[in-house]
Amino acid sequence: MMIDPPIDKLIKKAPCRYALVVGITKRAKDLLDMESKELEESGLKAVSYAAKEIYDGKIKVIVNK
């Protein structure tokens, strides 16, 4: 169960829920592919770390049309 970041506030960081899920998924995959040092040090799973980055504003979710 994801408690931090709060999902109701995280949803506001993306244009829609689908875009949020895709953004978190892509970022988590990137973190795993590049074997991120920050991810290892945080002790979080890749999905949780990606969600936290989006919530903190480090990563922005945009929709290409």
N, C-alpha and C positions, 0 to 999 in steps of 0.2 A: 504494500500500500504506500503510495507516494504522499507524504505529508508536506515535505519541503522541496520545492516551492509549492504554495497553495494553487491547486488547479484552477480555481475560479479567477485568480489574478493572472495566472499563466496564459489562459485563453485570450486575455485582452492584449497579449503581445503579438498576436498573429491575426491576419484578416479573417480566418475561419478555423474551425477545429481541424479540418482536413489538412490545411496548410501547416498548422502547428505540429500535427503528427508526422507529416512528411519532413518538415524541418528538423524535428528532434531525431528522426530516424537517420536522415542523411548526416547530421552532425555526429551522431553516435558512431555510425559506420566510419566516418573520417577519423574519429578519435582512435578507434580500434585499428584501422589500417596503418596509421602513422605511429602507433604505439606511444601515445602521448605520455610524457613524464608527469604532467599535471594530473592526469587521470589516475595514474598509479599512486601518486602521493595523496590524492584526495580520499582514496579508499571507497569511492562510489562506483557504481556500475556505470557503463557508458551512457545509457539512456538517462539516468538520474543526473549525471554530470552535464549532458547536453541540455536538459530541461533547465538546470540551474543557470547555465550560461545564457540561455534565452531570457530567462526571468531577470537576470542581472543586467541585461542589455549588452552583453559582450558579443552576442550573435543576434542578427536581425532576420526575421522571417519575411521574405518578400515573395510575391506571386508574379511569375513571368507570364504574360498573356500572349 
